[in-house]
Amino acid sequence: MSVLVYFSIILLVGYLAGQLISLLKLPVITGYLIVGIIIGPFCLDIVPPDVIEHLSFLKHVTLAFIAFFIGSEFEKSQIKKLGKSVIIITIVQALGAVVLVTSVMFFIFHLSVSFSFLLGSISAATAPAAVLLVIKEYKARGPLTQTLLSVVALDDAICVILFGVTMSLVSTFNNGATLSVVSLLEPFWEIIGSVILGVFASIITFILIIKFVKNRESILTVTTAMIIGAAAIAYELHLSYLLTNMVFGAILANTNSKVIKVFPITEHITPPLYVAFFTLAGLTLELDLIPKMGLTGTGYILARASGKMIGCNLGARLGKAPDVVRKYLGLGMLPQAGVAIGLAVLAQERFPVIGKNLSAIVLAGVVFYEILGPLFAKIAIQKAQEAKI
């Protein structure tokens, strides 16, 4: 029962902090994170670590819903408007972060090739949760917002591929493993499996809604079950549940008028999830890492931000995107969280010698980007004059 009491506290103080921070014209997500830090182990230590651990499943549930709603942005008429520019921007901005972070780590800080490439590949990841919540809070709409959602949706797929290939190469050169076609293709199989699972989830949901579901309550129940179920199966199969639910949402968004009602109906379940997710994120931010990261961590933060912004600008030029996208998209792509942490953990498991320092830098970067990233996203949307409130 105590876990439920703490959960109610997290929801209530998170909500109140969001309302207070909004009075300062800051994103509500910043309030959730700050109050999470305050009641967490590095400040008042109100919420015990075991409670945080028990509630960690909410992170996966919330990300599953976020991925589902981001997928809904891939409605065919919107994609036609954006055209090839989204693909070009996604690839160029990801490579921009990878190249700049890798170069800075190797040439300026003289770290090993393996360490530099692993950190570089992790730097490509962006946090879709923070981006989506800021967009929803300010009811943003326009070419920048649409491009931002689409690029964020594709970005983690690109990051997973880059990281998987990098892991295979580093394994070969570090541990004397044999480089094979199978090892290089492994990250691509993960992507393919995730897409297939997302297709299956959308087919089942489509059939249930068309044949059996009669009212809004039933649509909410069925869709919620399928979102969580698809994520759980993907997780158990070591697939990307983010990509699975993005595909799931994207397919449903391109069906008929009865089926696409799932999005406005299901959206009503998400506000408490968002409050809990980001307040818990604040609880788990390891603030003691910031003083320890030193010049290397600072270099990582600056190199990643520069790589993302330069990459977005160049990609927008190459893709002939609107000027507003070229100018401000980079700011919106700065948030970083769960995916980066997950990849850092994988790297530490595979390469214990270099993984500890790599994880410390990534986690310190996440602390910075989780707190300030939403503010940068808000500035980008307002500069583009796409915020409706």
Secondary structure as GFF3:
##gff-version 3
##sequence-region A 1 389
A	DSSP	alpha_helix	2	22	.	.	.	ID=ss1
A	DSSP	alpha_helix	28	39	.	.	.	ID=ss2
A	DSSP	alpha_helix	49	54	.	.	.	ID=ss3
A	DSSP	alpha_helix	57	71	.	.	.	ID=ss4
A	DSSP	alpha_helix	76	82	.	.	.	ID=ss5
A	DSSP	alpha_helix	85	103	.	.	.	ID=ss6
A	DSSP	pi_helix	104	108	.	.	.	ID=ss7
A	DSSP	alpha_helix	113	122	.	.	.	ID=ss8
A	DSSP	alpha_helix	128	137	.	.	.	ID=ss9
A	DSSP	alpha_helix	143	175	.	.	.	ID=ss10
A	DSSP	alpha_helix	181	211	.	.	.	ID=ss11
A	DSSP	alpha_helix	216	236	.	.	.	ID=ss12
A	DSSP	alpha_helix	241	253	.	.	.	ID=ss13
A	DSSP	three_ten_helix	259	261	.	.	.	ID=ss14
A	DSSP	alpha_helix	262	266	.	.	.	ID=ss15
A	DSSP	three_ten_helix	267	269	.	.	.	ID=ss16
A	DSSP	alpha_helix	270	284	.	.	.	ID=ss17
A	DSSP	alpha_helix	289	318	.	.	.	ID=ss18
A	DSSP	alpha_helix	323	332	.	.	.	ID=ss19
A	DSSP	alpha_helix	338	350	.	.	.	ID=ss20
A	DSSP	alpha_helix	352	383	.	.	.	ID=ss21
###
